[in-house]
């Protein structure tokens, strides 16, 4: 009995009382929160559907931005704390942190995606040189991640893109081969503020300006206005269309009002992501037994 009077810690250990430590269940550890990005993103809709399909009624999807999400990940990772985020590849965070996708046995997030180039109707006639380059533009996840990584290391996006264009002259030569210059012609490219799309749009801008002489304006918007802009002709093109899942609703909504030039990057993926030090492997692990 004497040991039980020495203090709360000894009381718990010496007298068989239950510890008041953190619950072992991941939901309790992360306050039943999944850290998301901007509400207009397709991955947010897919995650909301995942919460329904997996019966995760106690969970909340936190809206925010790509920047806020990666900042939260960085804080948690450095402290080795649990965190669940909406994630996608290619993304620089997979190079910086040791991460894993949670298995999705119900297939809510779909198969691997592609990033497509979408042009406004009539661009081929109005700006044939720009159209030709946009139609030929294709690169790899490794290419994109190199630009994203340079930006994360402190370079401005336009500088990182310019360096990549110089270092990959042979690949760029293939995009612009036999394409006439268009000195002083203006173009407008829209994009969402995701690290991947910042990288790709800046690279295309650099190519169009440095190789063909275009003057390119970049318009940062959310997904809805980006699609509406290219469908309405206010934007010339986007190289940021994640299909068939992420931007499915926008693609179907505006179908027939744009031209799909096909994928510029293959093998992308979306889903729920956690640090590898977490002992969960599936979305089903988020449901309390």
Buried (B, 14 or more C-beta within 10 A) or exposed (E): EEEBEEEEEEBBEBEEEEEEEEEEBBBEBBEBBBBBBBBBBBBBBBBBEBBEEBEBEEBEBBBBBBEBBBEBBBEBBEEEEBBBBBBBBBBBBBEBBEBBBBBBEEEBBBEEBBBBBBBBBEBBEBBEBBBBBBBBBBBEBEBBBBBBBBBBEEBEBBBBBBBBBEEBEEBBEEBBEEBEEBEEBEBBBBBBBBBBBBBBBBBBBBBBBBBBBBBBEBBEBEBBBBBBBBBBBEBBBBBBBBBEBBBBBBBEEBEEBBBEBEBBBEEBBBBBBBBEEBEBEBBBBBBEE
